[in-house]
Amino acid sequence: MKPFISILVLLLASPLTAQDFAKGPYANLIQGKFVHAEEPLAKNGLPLWIYGDKKLATGRKLYPLVVVLHGRRNNVKPGEEFTPQAIAKPWAKTENQRRNPCFVVQPYYPPKGGWEKIPEQLDATVAHLMQHLPIDPHRVYLMGFSNGAQGTFQTLARDPSRYAAAITVSGPVDPKSVVGKIKAPIRAWVGENDHDLNKNKRCIALANALKDSGVDIELVVVKGAGHACHGVPTGDPKVHQWLFSQQRPR
C-alpha cells in the first residue's frame, strides 16, 4: 500500500493547471498587484486583499503563502474602505518577490472586532486559499501586528500543524493560553517604549515562557521605538530570508 499512498499524496499536493486556475474563484484576483475581494470567497470566510503574480498561479510549481493579520480597527469611520497596510505591502515588493515569490493575503474583520472572536473564519479563509491556489502546504507563514500578533499566537496554538513559521510585532497573549501548543518557530519584535497595556514586559514574559517550553522563538526589543515598529522586520532582507527558509516537516 505504501507506493499507492505516496502517489496519492503527490497528486493531492500537485499545483493547479492553468485551466483549473482560470475556472477558479481567484482567477480575477491574481493580477500582480493587491486586489480586493470585498465579499468572502470561502464559506464562513473573510473579505481580503490578495497579491500574486499570474505566473505563479498558472505554472507548475507550489509557492509560499504569507497571511498578514492587521491590528484592531476600532477607530475606522463608517464606510471607510479597508486597504492593504504597511505590514502587508513589503512582502509584495518587486525585489522581495524576485527573491521569494509568494502569494500574500491580508484578510480583515469588521470594525470593533478582534482575531480572537473569529478563529473559524480565519481558518476557513486560509484553507480555501490553499485549496484553490498552488500553495506549498509546507510553507504557509503568519505575520501579525498588535491584535494581529495576538491572533498569530492564538492561531499557531489552535492549528499547530498548518504554519511553518511566524513573525509577530507588538502583541502578547497570556502565556498559559499558548504554551505547550505552539510548534512553529517565531521571530518577535516589540518597541522599547511600547508601554500600552505594558506590552513590553508582557512580550518578554511570553517569549521566555515559549522558549522554556521548547519553541524556537527570538524577541527583539527595538530601541527608541513605540508600538508601530513593524517596519523593522518587514524592511529587513535577513528577516525575509529567515521566514522563507522555514518549512514544516515533510
N, C-alpha and C positions, 0 to 999 in steps of 0.2 A: 504493500500500500504506500510505502514511502515515496517512490517515484511519482505516483499519481498525485499525492498531496503536494509535492514540490512543484509540479506543473500547474496545479490549481492555484497555488499561492502566486506563482509567476504571472498567471493570467489575470488574477484579481489586481495585481499591482501594476499592470501594463498601462501606459498612458492612453488617453483617448485618441482616436483617429481624428483627422481634420473634419471628416464628415460628422462624427459624433459631436464634436465641439460646435460645429455650425448649427446643429439642431438643438443644442443645449441652452439652458437658461442664462448663461453668462456670455453668449456669443456677441451681444451688442455692447457688453460692458468692458471687454478687454480691448483697449484701444491705444495702449502706450501712454496713457495719462490716467489720472484719477477720474473715475466715472461714478455717478451717484445712482444707487438703487433705493429710491425713497420708500418703496414697499418691500417688505421682506420676501426673498425668493424661497427661503426654506419654510416649511410648515412650522409654525410656532417659533420662527426665527426673528432676526432683527434687520432693520434697514442698515445700509452700509455704503461706504466708499471703497472702491476697489481699484487697484493698479495692476496691470500686467501687460507685457508685450505680446502681441498676437503670435509672434514666432514661438513663444513658449507654449502657447495653447494648441498650436497646430503641428508641433514637431513630434518626435518620437522619444522624448525623454521625460523624466519626472523632475519637478523643481520644488524648492522650499516654499513654504508659506509663512509669512510674518503676520501675526494677528496683533493689532495695536489697540490697547484699551485706554480710552480717554478718562479724564477726571470728571468730577461732578459738574453738572450744568445748571446749578440752582439759579444762577443769575441771568439765564437766557431770556430774551424778550419773546413775547408771543409771535409766532410766525417767523421767527429768525431761523434761517437755514443753517443746518449743521454742515460745516465744511471740513476737509482734511486738515488736520492740525500739524503743528511743528514736530510732534513726536512721530508722525507717520511719513511726512514728506521726504526726510533724508534717505529712507530705505528705497525710494523710487528715483533718486538722483541718477543721472546718466552714468557717472563714474562708478557709483556703487552697484548699479545694475550690470555694468560691464564686468566688474569683478565677481559679483554674486547675483546672477539673475534669479529673480524670485517673484512670487505673487505677494502683494501687500494688501491687507484688508483692514479697514477701520470700521467695525460695527459701532452702532451707537444706540443709546436708550433715550427715552423722553426726558425732558427737564424734571428735576426733583426726584430722579431715580438713583440707582446705585447698582453696581455689578452684583452685590450680594443679594439683590432682590430678583435677579433674572438669570440664574445659572442655567436653567433648561434652555432658554432662548439662545444664549451664547453657545452652548454645546450643539444645539441643532444647527446653528449657522455655520460653525466650523465643520461639522460632519457633512453638510450639504456642499460646501466648497470642495471638500476632499472627494466627494462622490462625482462632481461634475467638472473638475479641472484636473490636469495632470500634475498632481501634488505628490511629492515624495512623502509617504507616511512616516518615514524615519527622520524627517527634517521639518517638523512643524514647530514654530517658535512663538513665544509670547513676549510682548513688551507692554508695560503699563506705567502710567504716571498718576500719582496721587491716588484717588479712588480706583483708578485703573491698575495701579500697583497692588493695591489691596485685592482687587479682583484677580490679578495674576496669581498671587499666593493662594487664594481660595480655589482657583481653577486647577492649579498644579496639585493641590491636595485632593480635590474632588475627582480628577481624571489623571492620575499619575502616569499612566502608560501612553498618553496621547502626545505629550510635548517633549521635545528633545532638549530644550534649554529655555531660559527666560532672562529678561532684563527688567529690573524694577527701578523706579525713581520716586522717592518721597512718599512712600505709602506702606506703613507697617500694619500688621494684624496681630491679634493675640497669639503668641506662640503656641498655646495649648490647643488652638484650633487647627494647626497645620503640622506640628512636629510629629514625626513618625509616619506621615502620609506622603510627603513630597520626595520624589526620586530625582527629578531633573536638576542639573547644575544651574546656578543662579549668579548673576552679577548685579549688584545693587548699588545705588547712589542715593545720597541724601545731603542737603546743604548744611554747612556748618552752622548757619544762622536760621535754620528752619525750626522755629520753636512752636509752630502751630500744633496744638494738641501734643506738644512735647515729642514730635516725630523723630527728632534727632536721637534721643536716648532710646526711644521705642524701636527704631530701626536697628540700632546697635544690639539691643537685647534680643530682638528676633533673629538677627544674623548669628549671634552667638549660640542661641538655642538650636537653630537648624544645623549649625556646624557641629555642635556636640552630638546631634542625632545622626551624623554621618553624611549630611548633604554637602556637596561641593558648592559653597557659597562664599563670595568675597564682597565686602561692603567698602565703598569709597566714600569718605566724608569730604565733600567739596569745600575747600577753604573759601571763606568770604561769601558763599552762595546762600540763597534763601530756598524757598520751596521749589521754584521753577528752574531746576538745574539740569533739565533733560537734554539740553544742548551738548552737555559734556559727553555722555556716552554716544548719542546719535551722531555726533560730529567726529568721532574718533575711529579711523580705519581699523585700528587694532581691535576695537570692540566688535566691529562688523566681522572681522576675521575670526575672532573667537566664537561668535554666535554661530556662524555658518559652518564652522568646523565640528560642531556638536551634532551627534546623531544618536537616535535611540538604538539600543541593541537590536541586531537583526536575528 
